[in-house]
Amino acid sequence: MKTPLLRLLAFFTFLAVAAHAADDKLIAAVRSADDERVAATKSGDLTRLTAIYSDGLHYAHSNGKIDTKASYVDSLVKRTTVYEKYDYQTREFRSAGPGIVLMTGRVLVQSTSGGARQNNDLNFLAVWREEKGKWRFLAWQSCKNPPADTGKK
């Protein structure tokens, strides 16, 4: 009686370990894709941007502006918007279903848009989708964090 129970326990342990390893590999792949997205965004390179952003991109900026892939890539390539610094304070990934990974966190972004320099402290939700075997950036939604309370009244 103990042997079948031990075999069953060993089987379920194996499944749990295998699932965790698969999740680790998945998250590593999406983390790497996001690192490439940030580098491509900062570089303004058309080929890299086209490769990493999904054709269905919905990019909602913290100021309420909405971009599609065409409008966002255009602003980066023409250097209308330039991202100088992209410093993640936190960045977490979780699988939301087959071929979908959610990325959440906080990022400090330094950019220039329309000639005006901006420093933003943002919370964000991003969606990655596997498309034809490649991870592509599908959606972004961010909001600004309020300035730190300095205690002055």
C-alpha positions in Angstrom: 0.0 0.0 0.0 2.8 2.4 0.7 4.5 1.8 -2.6 1.6 3.1 -4.8 1.2 6.1 -2.5 4.9 6.9 -2.7 4.8 6.5 -6.5 1.8 8.9 -6.7 3.6 11.4 -4.5 6.8 11.2 -6.5 4.7 11.7 -9.7 3.0 14.8 -8.5 6.3 16.2 -7.1 7.8 15.6 -10.6 4.9 17.5 -12.2 5.2 20.4 -9.8 9.0 20.7 -10.4 8.5 20.4 -14.2 5.8 23.1 -14.2 8.0 25.4 -12.1 11.0 24.9 -14.5 8.7 25.7 -17.5 7.5 28.8 -15.8 11.0 29.9 -15.0 12.0 29.4 -18.7 8.9 31.3 -19.9 9.5 34.3 -17.5 13.2 34.4 -18.5 12.2 34.6 -22.2 9.8 37.4 -21.6 12.2 39.2 -19.4 14.8 39.0 -22.1 12.2 40.3 -24.7 11.4 43.2 -22.4 15.1 44.1 -22.1 15.3 44.1 -25.9 12.1 46.3 -26.0 13.7 48.9 -23.7 16.9 48.9 -25.7 15.0 49.2 -29.0 12.9 52.0 -27.6 15.9 53.9 -26.5 17.7 53.4 -29.8 14.9 54.4 -32.1 15.9 51.6 -34.5 13.1 50.9 -36.9 14.0 47.2 -37.5 14.3 46.4 -33.8 11.1 48.3 -32.9 9.1 46.6 -35.6 10.3 43.2 -34.5 9.5 43.6 -30.8 6.1 45.5 -30.9 3.0 43.6 -31.8 1.0 44.8 -34.8 -1.9 45.1 -32.4 0.0 47.4 -29.9 -2.2 49.6 -27.7 0.1 52.0 -25.8 -1.7 54.1 -23.2 0.7 56.8 -21.8 0.3 58.2 -18.3 -0.9 61.5 -19.7 -3.8 59.8 -21.5 -2.4 59.8 -25.0 -3.0 56.5 -26.9 -0.6 55.2 -29.5 -0.9 52.4 -32.0 2.2 50.5 -33.2 2.5 52.8 -36.3 2.2 56.1 -34.3 4.4 54.9 -31.4 7.2 53.6 -33.6 7.0 56.7 -35.8 7.6 59.0 -32.8 10.6 56.9 -31.7 12.2 56.6 -35.1 11.7 60.3 -35.9 13.0 61.1 -32.3 9.9 63.1 -31.5 10.0 61.1 -28.3 13.3 60.0 -26.9 13.7 57.8 -23.9 17.1 58.4 -22.2 16.6 56.4 -19.0 14.3 53.5 -18.1 15.0 52.4 -14.5 12.8 49.6 -13.2 12.2 49.8 -9.5 10.2 46.6 -9.6 9.2 44.3 -12.5 7.2 41.2 -12.1 5.9 38.7 -14.6 3.1 36.2 -14.4 1.6 33.9 -16.9 -2.1 34.8 -17.6 -2.8 31.9 -19.9 -1.3 30.1 -22.9 0.9 32.6 -24.8 0.1 35.6 -22.6 2.3 37.1 -19.8 1.4 40.1 -17.7 4.2 42.4 -16.5 3.6 44.8 -13.6 5.8 47.1 -11.7 7.2 50.6 -11.1 9.7 52.4 -13.4 11.5 55.7 -13.4 11.5 57.1 -16.9 13.5 60.0 -18.2 12.4 61.2 -21.7 12.1 64.2 -24.0 8.9 64.7 -26.0 8.1 67.6 -28.1 11.3 69.3 -26.8 10.2 69.1 -23.2 12.2 66.9 -20.8 10.1 64.7 -18.5 10.9 62.6 -15.4 8.1 60.2 -14.6 7.7 57.8 -11.8 5.2 55.3 -13.1 3.2 52.2 -12.1 2.4 50.1 -15.1 0.7 47.0 -16.5 2.0 45.5 -19.7 0.9 42.6 -21.8 3.2 40.3 -23.7 1.8 37.9 -26.3 3.6 35.0 -28.0 3.1 35.5 -31.8 4.5 32.9 -34.2 7.0 31.7 -31.6 8.2 35.2 -30.6 7.3 37.3 -27.6 5.9 40.6 -28.8 4.8 43.6 -26.7 1.0 44.0 -27.0 -0.1 46.6 -24.5 1.0 49.2 -22.0 -1.0 51.2 -19.4 0.7 53.4 -16.9 -0.1 56.0 -14.3 2.1 58.5 -12.5 2.9 58.1 -8.9 2.3 61.2 -6.8 5.3 63.2 -5.7 6.8 62.0 -2.4 5.4 63.8 0.6 8.3 66.0 1.9 6.5 66.7 5.2 6.2 70.5 4.4 2.9 72.1 4.8 
